[in-house]
Amino acid sequence: MSSLKEKTRRIIFETDTYLGKLFDLALIILIIFSIVIVMLESVQLYHLKYGTTLRNIEWAITFIFTLEYIVRILCTRNPWRYIFSFYGIVDFLAILPSYLSYFMDGAESLMIIRDIRLLRIFRILKLAQFTGESKKLGNAIKNSWRKIVIFLGGVLTIILIFGTLMYLIEGEQNGFTSIPKSVYWAIVTMTTVGYGDIVPQTIFGQVLSSIIMLTGYGIIAVPTGLVAAKYKGQIEKISNIICFKCQKEGHQEDSVHCRFCGASLKK
């Protein structure tokens, strides 16, 4: 029984084996198919013509996801750790809307039910746990978050300064009616979106606008470089091995014991 539990755990939580990769591929296809069903249900023509068929397919998919969620809980030594982990919560939210819509009845709640069922679109978050590269990217962002926070603080300071200057230069007569409004313009301009709902009219304002746009191009490259450097390190040394005891990953390819709890990774 213990051997069967361990084999099931490796198939579900890891992708080092052929069956593990096959399991993940099947779930990815099922998730994408479920998302397509949700999108089709939002189209009035298909909803009226194929509503019953789409709902039956959705319930079949929900049953499979429910079974997967239960098996994940049963085959881990720390069920509560999985249940309250990020992916555990995502797995739970992937099946919750369908069951809520089943228990909520009454004509006055039809729109609420529809809105709840649309939350199934968040099943796309389940895709992340079946993609090793997304885990490496997540680790890279996690390892560089301090630098990113400091960087964003600097960007916010620059935006506040430019927004205040533009408020002083242009004034209310040119659409810059307040500092918050001017800060909004500075954010839109620095990110090179440029909605055009507020446009500087004076020469000094246009010069400042040009400086902000050029600054924006330089700023975009900074966080990209920070994350890319950490991501390269993740590619070089991090595997997708998950500890059987604490459910954490981030181990090197040749690791024998978990770097977090010390448990053996070779069962």
Phi, psi and omega per residue, in radians:
M1 nan -0.746 3.132
S2 -1.136 -0.665 3.123
S3 -1.137 -0.723 3.111
L4 -1.113 -0.712 3.124
K5 -1.094 -0.719 -3.141
E6 -1.181 -0.731 3.108
K7 -1.101 -0.725 3.113
T8 -1.116 -0.725 3.130
R9 -1.069 -0.747 -3.121
R10 -1.170 -0.634 3.117
I11 -1.175 -0.732 -3.042
I12 -1.380 -0.755 -2.987
F13 -1.687 -0.272 -3.096
E14 -2.196 2.843 -3.111
T15 -2.185 0.388 -3.107
D16 -1.388 -0.341 -3.101
T17 -1.823 2.876 3.131
Y18 -1.107 -0.775 3.136
L19 -1.149 -0.608 3.103
G20 -1.115 -0.773 3.114
K21 -1.146 -0.686 3.133
L22 -1.144 -0.699 3.112
F23 -1.099 -0.803 3.140
D24 -1.114 -0.712 3.130
L25 -1.101 -0.729 3.129
A26 -1.102 -0.719 3.139
L27 -1.201 -0.668 3.102
I28 -1.042 -0.805 3.121
I29 -1.071 -0.730 -3.129
L30 -1.153 -0.703 3.124
I31 -1.111 -0.820 3.133
I32 -1.086 -0.729 3.117
F33 -1.087 -0.715 3.113
S34 -1.102 -0.722 3.129
I35 -1.117 -0.694 3.093
V36 -1.079 -0.704 3.117
I37 -1.079 -0.769 3.123
V38 -1.058 -0.749 -3.129
M39 -1.150 -0.696 3.136
L40 -1.169 -0.624 3.124
E41 -1.118 -0.448 -3.126
S42 -1.383 -0.226 3.085
V43 -1.505 2.078 -3.010
Q44 -0.991 -0.708 -3.114
L45 -1.068 -0.856 -3.129
Y46 -1.237 -0.572 3.139
H47 -1.126 -0.713 -3.130
L48 -1.294 -0.631 -3.035
K49 -1.509 -0.680 -3.056
Y50 -2.142 0.376 -3.056
G51 -0.959 -0.822 -3.114
T52 -1.121 -0.755 3.124
T53 -1.102 -0.771 -3.139
L54 -1.116 -0.684 3.127
R55 -1.161 -0.687 3.112
N56 -1.130 -0.722 3.097
I57 -1.105 -0.721 -3.132
E58 -1.102 -0.706 3.135
W59 -1.174 -0.603 3.084
A60 -1.131 -0.737 3.113
I61 -1.160 -0.711 3.109
T62 -1.068 -0.689 3.112
F63 -1.086 -0.729 3.132
I64 -1.134 -0.766 3.122
F65 -1.138 -0.628 3.099
T66 -1.129 -0.766 3.112
L67 -1.088 -0.725 3.108
E68 -1.077 -0.755 -3.130
Y69 -1.083 -0.756 -3.138
I70 -1.141 -0.757 -3.139
V71 -1.113 -0.682 3.097
R72 -1.054 -0.690 3.132
I73 -1.182 -0.727 -3.050
L74 -1.261 -0.496 -3.027
C75 -1.704 0.206 3.078
T76 -2.012 2.576 -3.128
R77 -1.261 -0.430 -3.111
N78 -2.105 1.338 -3.082
P79 -0.992 -0.739 -3.078
W80 -1.171 -0.567 3.111
R81 -1.116 -0.717 3.098
Y82 -1.213 -0.772 -3.079
I83 -1.009 -0.703 -3.088
F84 -1.710 0.130 3.033
S85 -1.360 2.946 -3.117
F86 -1.020 -0.880 -3.089
Y87 -1.249 -0.501 3.056
G88 -1.121 -0.739 3.103
I89 -1.155 -0.709 3.114
V90 -1.082 -0.766 3.123
D91 -1.067 -0.681 3.137
F92 -1.195 -0.760 -3.141
L93 -1.171 -0.391 3.141
A94 -1.206 -0.448 -3.118
I95 -1.880 -0.312 -3.056
L96 -1.074 -0.808 -3.070
P97 -0.987 -0.681 -3.122
S98 -1.123 -0.721 -3.132
Y99 -1.249 -0.615 3.089
L100 -1.113 -0.718 -3.132
S101 -1.173 -0.456 3.127
Y102 -1.266 -0.664 -3.078
F103 -1.525 -0.304 3.136
M104 -1.612 2.011 -3.067
D105 -2.207 2.860 3.129
G106 2.033 2.462 -3.091
A107 -1.070 -0.603 -3.069
E108 -1.252 -0.238 -3.095
S109 -1.874 0.159 -3.095
L110 -1.047 -0.729 -3.141
M111 -1.171 -0.639 3.112
I112 -1.133 -0.736 3.126
I113 -1.058 -0.753 3.140
R114 -1.088 -0.746 3.130
D115 -1.108 -0.713 3.140
I116 -1.118 -0.726 -3.125
R117 -1.162 -0.516 3.115
L118 -1.176 -0.347 3.106
L119 -1.142 -0.211 3.093
R120 -1.098 -0.297 3.118
I121 -1.063 -0.399 -3.141
F122 -1.268 -0.009 3.021
R123 -1.087 -0.306 3.107
I124 -1.069 -0.403 3.098
L125 -1.156 -0.423 3.121
K126 -1.162 -0.382 -3.131
L127 -1.083 -0.564 -3.049
A128 -1.072 -0.621 -3.066
Q129 -1.313 -0.191 3.122
F130 -1.816 0.137 -3.131
T131 -2.091 1.933 -3.108
G132 -1.038 -0.630 -3.116
E133 -1.137 -0.593 3.124
S134 -1.175 -0.578 3.101
K135 -1.181 -0.700 3.110
K136 -1.147 -0.695 3.103
L137 -1.130 -0.707 3.096
G138 -1.075 -0.725 3.098
N139 -1.137 -0.651 3.132
A140 -1.128 -0.746 3.117
I141 -1.154 -0.699 3.138
K142 -1.095 -0.714 -3.105
N143 -1.282 -0.312 -3.120
S144 -2.001 0.295 -3.041
W145 -1.149 -0.592 -3.133
R146 -1.105 -0.783 3.125
K147 -1.124 -0.662 -3.142
I148 -1.172 -0.704 3.120
V149 -1.096 -0.775 3.111
I150 -1.096 -0.722 3.120
F151 -1.088 -0.794 3.132
L152 -1.127 -0.611 3.064
G153 -1.087 -0.711 3.087
G154 -1.139 -0.705 3.118
V155 -1.123 -0.735 3.118
L156 -1.066 -0.692 3.108
T157 -1.092 -0.793 3.130
I158 -1.082 -0.733 -3.135
I159 -1.110 -0.755 3.117
L160 -1.092 -0.710 3.133
I161 -1.147 -0.860 -3.132
F162 -1.115 -0.697 3.134
G163 -1.117 -0.720 3.120
T164 -1.159 -0.739 3.113
L165 -1.086 -0.722 -3.137
M166 -1.167 -0.602 3.077
Y167 -1.103 -0.700 3.131
L168 -1.246 -0.643 -3.077
I169 -1.337 -0.846 -3.030
E170 -1.506 -0.824 3.118
G171 1.406 3.088 -3.076
E172 -1.160 -0.518 -3.078
Q173 -1.144 -0.366 3.133
N174 -1.860 0.271 3.053
G175 1.743 -0.180 3.125
F176 -1.569 1.342 -2.955
T177 -1.364 -0.294 3.137
S178 -2.759 2.934 3.109
I179 -1.161 -0.768 3.072
P180 -0.999 -0.697 3.102
K181 -1.119 -0.688 3.125
S182 -1.213 -0.631 3.082
V183 -1.137 -0.705 3.064
Y184 -1.007 -0.776 3.117
W185 -1.089 -0.698 -3.128
A186 -1.125 -0.681 3.114
I187 -1.134 -0.810 -3.137
V188 -1.092 -0.690 -3.105
T189 -1.281 -0.750 -3.112
M190 -1.158 -0.565 3.103
T191 -1.460 0.090 3.097
T192 1.037 0.484 3.074
V193 -1.369 -0.934 3.049
G194 1.074 1.209 3.135
Y195 -1.134 -0.548 3.136
G196 1.488 0.116 3.127
D197 -1.310 -0.423 3.038
I198 -2.265 2.177 -3.083
V199 -2.289 2.263 3.096
P200 -1.147 2.443 -3.091
Q201 -1.868 -0.455 -3.094
T202 -1.515 2.827 -3.141
I203 -1.121 -0.794 -3.136
F204 -1.095 -0.662 3.106
G205 -1.138 -0.699 3.129
Q206 -1.202 -0.632 3.081
V207 -1.123 -0.795 3.122
L208 -1.105 -0.654 3.112
S209 -1.098 -0.715 3.119
S210 -1.112 -0.704 3.121
I211 -1.104 -0.733 -3.139
I212 -1.114 -0.735 -3.132
M213 -1.125 -0.746 3.114
L214 -1.158 -0.658 3.090
T215 -1.103 -0.649 -3.130
G216 -1.048 -0.705 3.128
Y217 -1.091 -0.685 3.131
G218 -1.223 -0.642 -3.100
I219 -1.191 -0.643 -3.108
I220 -1.040 -0.582 -3.065
A221 -1.295 -0.398 -3.021
V222 -1.156 -1.002 -3.140
P223 -1.091 -0.528 3.097
T224 -1.074 -0.755 3.123
G225 -1.172 -0.683 -3.139
L226 -1.092 -0.823 -3.123
V227 -1.222 -0.676 -3.122
A228 -1.077 -0.678 3.139
A229 -1.114 -0.777 3.120
K230 -1.213 -0.625 -3.125
Y231 -1.141 -0.645 3.108
K232 -1.064 -0.710 3.097
G233 -1.127 -0.638 3.128
Q234 -1.144 -0.698 -3.131
I235 -1.128 -0.621 -3.040
E236 -1.295 -0.567 -2.958
K237 -2.309 -0.245 -3.020
I238 -1.693 2.368 3.105
S239 -1.856 -3.133 3.117
N240 -1.792 0.363 3.121
I241 -1.195 2.296 3.135
I242 -1.940 2.328 3.123
C243 -1.189 2.300 -3.109
F244 -1.170 -0.508 -3.032
K245 -1.534 -0.924 -3.047
C246 -1.768 -0.082 3.077
Q247 1.146 0.343 3.126
K248 -1.718 2.693 3.114
E249 -2.130 -2.934 -3.130
G250 1.749 0.466 -3.134
H251 -1.667 2.719 3.066
Q252 -1.315 2.806 -3.059
E253 -1.037 -0.609 -3.091
D254 -1.701 0.280 -3.124
S255 -1.171 2.435 3.098
V256 -1.842 -0.599 3.134
H257 -2.132 2.670 3.126
C258 -1.144 2.318 -3.130
R259 -1.344 -0.119 -3.115
F260 -1.797 -0.814 -3.075
C261 -2.056 -0.179 3.087
G262 1.497 0.001 -3.131
A263 -1.210 2.704 3.133
S264 -1.244 2.403 3.112
L265 -1.622 -0.160 -3.116
K266 -1.861 1.869 -3.129
K267 -1.909 nan nan
